[in-house]
């Protein structure tokens, strides 16, 4: 069985090692643990949203994915287990899940999972144990069903316009929006970001038409890039900046 980890813990200290030790203790050595990333910017749950949305479908059905970017650790914020495309995600109910459309949401009963949990390391004491209970007894064993997640980053769609947001900036400074290619597959008049107007999409990062460009990336999202330069820095783009597609 596969369990993945996505956190903002970095490689400093032993937090990731403690998570893995607890996973092995509960699941046994037959478990495969895959680190998606531990370099999410500290406390920036939104940054984990795109990674979670685009990476998890690559794994086998039935896999469990623990996502921990949790500035509210130990408070009364919910921890949830969700079913998504026959895979399972365990995470605080925050912006890290804002691009996911789950088929089931369970609010994890922390007392049922581990009444002796540390209030400062619920990733180890609640989320890992919840993953084990999910595997052993199913998602419904973790608590009561919840109707919706707290955050959603769906684009706003009207007759003549799709309005989205920048939801991820990668290591190269490429700026990725929450607008999926399906929403603009019939063509568009123009795309506007920070007063920059794009009239067409390029197919690659390197093209003779323009050094900066809009394109559809490998995960199917509208992205903005600058060949061998940092688009975000060049144009002052940041998370949640508006992207408007006029149809």
C-alpha positions in Angstrom: 0.0 0.0 0.0 1.1 3.6 -0.7 1.0 6.5 1.7 2.3 9.9 0.5 3.3 12.9 2.6 3.0 16.6 1.7 4.1 19.1 4.4 5.8 22.4 5.1 8.2 20.7 7.6 11.3 20.9 5.4 14.2 18.6 6.1 15.2 20.4 9.3 14.6 18.5 12.5 13.0 15.1 12.9 9.3 15.8 12.2 9.2 13.9 8.9 11.1 11.0 10.4 8.7 10.8 13.2 5.8 10.7 10.8 7.4 7.8 8.9 8.3 5.9 12.1 4.7 6.1 13.3 3.5 4.9 9.8 5.8 1.9 9.9 4.9 1.1 13.5 1.2 1.0 12.6 1.2 -0.4 9.1 4.3 -2.7 9.2 7.1 -2.8 6.8 4.8 -3.6 3.8 4.0 0.0 3.4 5.5 2.3 0.7 6.0 5.9 1.9 6.5 8.5 -0.8 7.5 12.1 -0.1 5.6 14.4 -2.5 7.3 17.5 -0.9 8.3 18.9 2.4 9.1 22.3 1.0 5.7 24.0 0.9 6.3 27.6 2.2 5.6 27.5 5.9 1.9 28.0 6.8 0.9 28.6 3.1 -1.8 26.0 2.8 -2.9 27.5 -0.5 0.5 26.5 -2.0 -0.3 22.9 -1.2 -3.6 23.0 -3.1 -2.1 22.7 -6.6 0.4 20.1 -5.6 -2.4 18.0 -4.0 -4.8 18.4 -6.9 -2.3 17.5 -9.6 -0.2 14.8 -7.9 -2.6 12.6 -6.2 -4.4 11.2 -9.3 -1.0 9.8 -10.4 -1.1 7.2 -7.6 -3.0 4.0 -7.4 -6.6 3.7 -6.3 -6.9 3.1 -2.6 -3.7 5.1 -1.8 -3.8 7.4 1.2 -2.3 10.9 1.1 -1.5 12.9 4.2 -1.3 16.7 3.6 0.0 18.8 6.5 0.2 22.5 6.2 -1.4 23.4 9.5 -1.1 26.8 11.1 -4.1 26.0 13.2 -2.7 22.8 14.8 -4.2 22.0 18.1 -7.2 24.3 17.7 -10.8 23.4 17.1 -10.4 23.6 13.3 -11.5 20.3 11.6 -9.2 17.6 10.4 -11.0 15.7 7.6 -10.6 12.5 5.6 -12.0 12.8 2.1 -12.5 10.4 -0.7 -11.4 11.7 -4.1 -11.4 9.6 -7.3 -11.1 6.4 -5.2 -8.2 7.8 -3.3 -8.1 9.2 0.2 -6.7 12.4 1.6 -6.3 13.3 5.3 -5.7 16.9 6.0 -6.7 19.9 8.1 -9.8 21.4 6.4 -8.0 24.5 5.0 -6.9 25.9 1.6 -4.8 22.9 0.9 -8.0 21.1 -0.2 -9.5 24.0 -2.1 -9.0 22.5 -5.6 -10.4 19.1 -4.6 -14.0 18.0 -5.3 -14.5 15.0 -3.0 -17.2 12.4 -3.2 -17.2 12.0 0.6 -16.0 14.2 3.5 -15.6 12.8 7.1 -14.9 15.1 10.0 -12.3 13.1 12.0 -13.3 12.6 15.6 -10.0 13.3 17.3 -11.0 11.7 20.6 -12.0 8.5 18.8 -8.7 8.4 16.9 -6.4 9.4 19.8 -7.6 11.1 22.9 -4.0 11.4 24.1 -2.8 13.4 21.1 -0.2 16.1 21.4 -1.8 19.5 20.6 1.3 20.5 18.7 1.9 17.4 16.5 -1.5 16.2 15.3 0.0 15.1 12.0 1.7 12.2 13.9 -0.9 11.6 16.6 -4.1 12.1 14.7 -3.5 12.0 10.9 -1.3 9.0 10.8 -3.5 7.0 13.2 -6.6 8.1 11.1 -4.9 6.7 8.0 -4.4 3.4 9.8 -8.0 3.3 10.9 -9.2 4.2 7.4 -7.2 1.3 6.0 -8.4 -1.1 8.7 -12.1 -0.1 9.1 -13.0 2.2 6.3 -13.4 6.0 6.1 -16.7 6.0 7.9 -15.0 4.7 11.1 -13.3 8.0 11.5 -16.2 10.3 12.4 -19.4 11.9 11.0 -19.9 13.0 7.4 -19.6 16.6 6.5 -21.5 18.3 3.7 -18.7 20.5 2.3 -15.1 21.7 2.7 -14.4 25.1 4.2 -12.6 26.5 1.2 -13.1 26.3 -2.6 -11.1 27.8 -5.4 -13.5 27.1 -8.3 -13.3 29.7 -11.1 -16.4 31.9 -11.4 -18.1 31.3 -14.8 -20.5 33.7 -16.5 -21.8 33.8 -20.1 -18.9 35.9 -21.5 -16.1 35.5 -18.9 -14.2 33.0 -16.7 -12.7 34.6 -13.7 -10.0 32.7 -11.9 -7.0 33.2 -9.6 -3.3 32.5 -9.5 -3.1 29.5 -7.2 0.5 28.3 -7.6 3.9 29.8 -8.4 6.6 27.2 -9.2 10.3 27.2 -8.8 10.8 28.9 -12.1 8.4 31.7 -11.4 5.7 30.3 -13.7 2.3 31.4 -12.5 -0.5 28.8 -12.6 -4.2 29.6 -12.5 -7.2 27.6 -11.3 -8.7 27.7 -14.8 -8.8 24.3 -16.4 -8.4 23.9 -20.2 -11.9 22.6 -20.5 -13.3 26.0 -19.6 -11.6 27.7 -22.6 -11.5 24.9 -25.1 -14.0 26.7 -27.4 -11.6 29.6 -27.8 -11.5 33.1 -26.2 -11.1 36.8 -27.1 -8.4 37.6 -24.6 -6.9 36.7 -21.3 -6.0 39.5 -18.8 -3.6 39.2 -15.9 -2.1 42.3 -14.2 -3.0 44.5 -17.2 -1.1 42.1 -19.5 -3.3 40.9 -22.4 -2.8 37.5 -24.1 -4.6 36.9 -27.4 -3.6 33.3 -27.9 -2.0 30.3 -26.3 1.5 29.0 -27.0 2.4 25.3 -26.9 5.8 25.4 -25.3 7.8 27.6 -23.0 10.1 28.6 -25.9 8.4 30.1 -28.8 9.3 32.7 -31.5 6.0 34.7 -30.9 6.7 36.1 -27.5 9.2 35.7 -24.6 6.3 35.8 -22.1 3.2 33.7 -22.8 0.1 31.9 -21.7 -0.2 28.2 -22.2 -1.9 25.1 -21.0 0.5 23.1 -18.8 0.9 19.4 -18.4 -1.8 19.2 -15.8 -4.3 21.0 -17.9 -4.3 24.4 -16.2 -3.8 27.8 -17.7 -0.3 29.0 -16.9 1.8 32.1 -17.5 5.6 31.8 -18.2 8.6 33.9 -19.3 11.3 32.1 -21.2 14.4 31.8 -19.0 13.0 34.5 -16.7 10.8 34.6 -13.6 7.3 35.6 -14.8 6.1 36.3 -11.2 9.0 38.7 -10.5 9.0 40.4 -13.9 5.3 41.3 -13.6 4.8 41.4 -9.9 2.3 38.5 -9.8 1.4 36.9 -6.5 -1.0 34.3 -5.2 -4.7 35.0 -5.7 -4.2 37.7 -8.3 -7.1 37.7 -10.7 -7.0 36.1 -14.1 -9.9 36.9 -16.5 -10.7 35.1 -19.7 -13.1 36.9 -22.0 -14.9 34.4 -24.2 
